[in-house]
């Protein structure tokens, strides 16, 4: 039994690498509409490594669990969204909404097996509350928070809301902590200026990953 989670993690890491190398990398390329296209090999490697790491961590933390498919669907979508956002500072609806639908559908069997249907209520409440929080932030500071981030908040709120209030709060706060650290690093490396900004979507997604790993 102690070997199940590590074996699951290794298998998922290998599957994640393969998934990232082709379909997720291809989806990322298809979603980039501007002229700033990174090298295909570099993009494939970034997608493969990112997916392998996230799949492996989720497999190690949760093992063979009914919640795992929803988490893996989220992680796959997160890989594509992070790449596109870093390249174009854009979170395409064609990725956000399929990820939202996949997570919502896959939460149903996980809830059924757990026998705790209130979790779905918490998930819906989490999605609505996270959307509202980011919508207010976008109204207050539209230069630093886009509507893509607001729509992404629906996916994150739905997933972490299923786990309860504490993980929801962790996801919200962790996004800003990670975003702040990333901004400081970018400034130190002179990738941005004090008046510039970095994409916030990857920080939101990383914060959600931290929250579910702690919740698991």
N, C-alpha and C positions, 0 to 999 in steps of 0.2 A: 504493500500500500504506500509506503513512503516514497517509492520510486515513480508512482503514477504521475504526480505533478511535474517532476523534472523531465520524464519521457514525453509527456504532453507538451511541455515547453519546447523541447528540442524538435519535435515533429511540427509544431506550429511555427517555429522559427524558420525551418526549412520551407514549409509551405508559404510562409509570408515572404520569404526571399523570392521564391518563384513567382508568386502573385504580384509582387512589386516590380519585378524585372520586366514583365510583359504587360498584363492587362492594366495595372494601375499606372504604369509609366505611360502607356499608350493613351489612357484616359486623361492623364495630365497634359500630354502634348496636344490632344484634341481640344482641351479646355483652354489652352493658352491662345488668345486671339491676336496678341500684339506681335511685334517684330523681335522682341527680346526673348529669343528662344535659346535656352542653354544647350550645351552639347548633349546629343542623345545618349551617349554612353554615360556621361556624368549624371544625367537625369535618371536613367535606368538604375544606376548604382545607388543614387540617393533614395529612390523609391523602394528599391529592394532592401537596403539596409534598414531604413526607417520601419518598413512593414515587418521585417524579421525581428527587430528589437521589440516593437510593441506587441506583436503576436506572442513572442517568447515570454515577455514579462506577464502578459495576461494569462498565458497557459500555466506559468509557474505559480501565479497567485491564486488562480481559481481552479486549476485542474479540469478534469472532464465534468463540467457543470452545465446545466441547461441555460445559464445566463451567458455562457461563453459565446454563442453565435451572435447575440446582440452586440457584445463588446468587440468581437472581431469585425463585424460590419461597420461599427463606428470607427475602429482603428484603420480599416481600409479606406473609408471615406476621408478620414483625417489626413492620411498620407497624401492623397490627391489635393485636398484643399490647402494643405500647408505648402506644397510645391507651387501651386498656382498663385497663392497669396504672396509668397516670397518673390516670385518672378514678376508678377503684375500688380500686386497690392489689390487683389480682387478675389472675391469668393463667389464663384458662379452658382446661380440657382440650379443649373443642370447637375450639380454635384451635391449641393446642400439638401435639396428636397428629396432626391432618391435616398440619401443617407438617413434623413428623417423618417421616411417611409419604412426603410429596412429595419431601423432600430425599433420603431413603433410596433411593427408586425412581430419581430422576434422577441419582444418583451412579453408577448402574450403567453407562449408556451412556458417561459421561465416563471411567470406569475402563476400559471396553472399548476405547475409541479410544486412550487413553494406553497400553494394554497393560501396565499395572502393577497387577495384581490385589491385591498386598499393600496398596495404598492403601485398599481396602475393609476389610482387617483392621485397619489403623491407624484408620480411621474408626470402626469398632465399638469398638475399644479406647479411642479418644478419648471416645466417648459414655459408655462405662462408667466411665472414670476421672473425667470431668467430673461425672457424676451422683454418684459416690462422694464427690468433694471437697465438693460443695455439700450433700450429705446430712449429712456430718460437721459442716459449718458450721451447718446448720439444727438439729442436735442440740445443738451447743454454745451457739448463740444463737438460739433460736426466735423471739425478739421482732424480730430484724432480718433473718431469712432464712426465707421461707415455703416450703411444699412446691411451690408454683407455680414458684418459682425453681429448685428441685431438678429438677422435670420439664423445665423449659426448658433446663436444662444438658444434657439428652440431645440435644436438637436442635443446640445450639451445639457440643458435643463431637463429634458425628457429622460436622458440616460441617468444622470446623477440623482435626479429626483426620485427615481425608483429605489435608490439605496437609502433615502431619508434626508432629513434636514441638514445634519452635520456634513455629509459628503457634498451636498449642494453648496453650502457655505464655503467649504474648502475649495471647490472648483472655482467659485467666484473670486475668492481672495487669491488663490494660487495663480490665476491668470494674470493678475496685476503685479504680483511679486515677480513672476517669471518675465513678464513684459518689461518691468523696471530693470531687472538685471540685464536682459537682452539689450535694452536701450543704452545702458552704461557701457556694455561691452562694445556695442556698435560705435559709440562716441569715442571710446578709447582707441579703437582700431581705425577711427576716422572714416567709417562707412557712412555716417550721417552727421549732419551739423546740429546745433542746438535748435534750429528752426525746422529741422527735418523730422521725419517719423519713420518707424519701421512697421511692417504689417503686424496686426495684433491677433489675427486668426490663429497662427501657430501657438501663441502663448495661451489662448483660450483652450485650444485642444490639448496642450500639454498639461494645463491645470486640471482639466477633466480627467486625464489619464492618472495624474497624481491622486485625485480624489477617489477614483474607483479602485486603484491599487490599495489605498489605505482602507477603504470600506470593505474590500474583499477579505 
